[in-house]
Amino acid sequence: MVRFIGNVLWLVLAGFWLAVAYFIAGLLNFVFIVTIPFGIQAFKLAGYSLWPFGRTVVARPGGGGAVPFIGNVIWFLISGLWLAIAHIMTGVLLCLTIIGIPLGVANFKLAGLAIAPFGKQIVRVDDLHPATIPQLH
């Protein structure tokens, strides 16, 4: 029930507009064939930014290496910087109220994901086994 309330507050105060920003970034990335993988990533992050509580981000098994690094560099230049700025601005605004502080902190965590999403995956918290999958946040 707490996750549901957190998600509803998140959706009303920040999630909807952040998801719209990710959706727009996804559409822009679909303009060129080369950037379609970045558009797909943006749509995944839109879903996560819309309803984040009850899910978390973990390192993808075998997710390190040159390909995710290069993907993250290109992502940062195309979309990541602007989306991270949106998360930071939203986080600062949410931290101005007592109720919004936990949501603001969540926005700061999502800013890191917005900068470098490749090599990570979004999983349900209920599916995690703490000993087998290290959490990033």
C-alpha positions in Angstrom: 0.0 0.0 0.0 2.9 2.4 0.8 4.3 1.8 -2.7 1.0 2.6 -4.3 0.6 5.8 -2.3 4.2 6.8 -3.2 3.6 6.0 -6.9 0.4 8.1 -6.9 2.1 11.0 -5.3 5.0 10.6 -7.7 2.7 10.5 -10.7 0.9 13.6 -9.7 3.8 15.7 -8.6 6.6 14.7 -11.1 6.1 11.4 -12.8 3.7 12.4 -15.6 5.8 15.2 -16.9 9.1 13.3 -16.6 7.5 10.4 -18.5 6.4 12.9 -21.2 10.0 14.2 -21.4 11.3 10.7 -21.9 8.6 9.9 -24.4 9.5 13.0 -26.4 13.2 12.0 -26.3 12.2 8.6 -27.5 10.3 10.0 -30.4 13.2 12.2 -31.4 15.6 9.3 -31.2 13.3 7.4 -33.6 13.9 10.0 -36.3 17.2 8.4 -37.4 17.6 4.6 -37.8 21.0 4.7 -36.0 19.4 6.2 -32.8 16.5 3.8 -32.6 18.1 1.8 -29.7 18.3 5.1 -27.8 14.6 5.7 -28.4 13.8 2.2 -27.1 15.8 3.0 -24.0 14.0 6.3 -23.5 10.6 4.5 -23.7 11.8 2.0 -21.0 12.8 4.9 -18.8 9.5 6.7 -19.5 7.7 3.7 -18.0 10.0 3.6 -15.0 9.8 7.4 -14.4 6.0 7.1 -14.5 5.6 4.5 -11.8 9.0 3.9 -10.1 8.3 2.6 -6.6 8.3 -1.2 -6.3 11.0 -1.4 -9.0 14.7 -0.7 -8.9 17.7 -0.5 -11.2 20.4 -3.2 -11.1 23.5 -3.8 -13.1 22.8 -6.0 -16.1 24.7 -9.3 -15.9 27.6 -8.9 -18.2 26.5 -5.3 -18.7 30.0 -3.8 -18.5 32.3 -3.3 -21.3 32.9 -1.1 -24.3 29.4 -1.3 -26.0 27.4 0.0 -23.0 30.1 2.6 -22.3 29.9 3.9 -25.9 26.1 3.7 -25.8 26.1 5.8 -22.6 28.4 8.4 -24.1 26.2 8.8 -27.1 23.1 8.7 -24.9 24.5 11.5 -22.7 25.2 13.7 -25.7 21.8 13.1 -27.4 19.3 12.9 -24.5 20.9 12.1 -21.1 22.2 15.5 -20.2 18.8 17.2 -20.7 16.8 14.5 -19.0 19.2 14.6 -16.0 18.8 18.4 -15.8 15.0 17.8 -15.7 15.3 15.4 -12.9 17.6 17.7 -10.9 15.3 20.7 -11.4 12.3 18.6 -10.4 14.1 17.2 -7.4 15.1 20.6 -6.1 11.5 21.8 -6.5 10.1 18.8 -4.7 12.6 19.2 -1.9 11.1 22.6 -1.1 8.2 20.8 0.7 8.4 18.2 3.4 6.1 15.8 1.6 8.2 16.1 -1.5 11.6 15.4 0.0 11.5 11.6 -0.6 10.3 12.2 -4.1 13.1 14.8 -4.7 15.7 12.3 -3.5 14.3 9.7 -5.9 14.6 12.3 -8.7 18.3 12.8 -7.8 18.8 9.0 -8.1 17.0 9.0 -11.4 19.2 11.8 -12.7 22.1 9.3 -12.5 20.2 6.7 -14.4 19.2 9.4 -17.0 22.9 10.1 -17.6 24.0 6.4 -18.1 21.2 3.9 -18.6 23.0 1.3 -20.7 24.4 -1.7 -18.8 21.5 -1.5 -16.3 18.1 -3.0 -16.1 14.9 -2.2 -14.3 13.5 -5.1 -12.2 10.7 -5.5 -9.7 11.8 -5.3 -6.1 9.8 -8.5 -5.3 11.9 -10.4 -7.9 15.2 -9.5 -6.3 17.2 -11.8 -4.2 19.7 -9.6 -2.3 22.5 -12.1 -2.4 22.5 -12.6 -6.1 21.8 -9.2 -7.7 23.6 -6.1 -6.4 21.4 -3.0 -6.3 22.7 0.2 -7.8 20.4 2.3 -5.6 
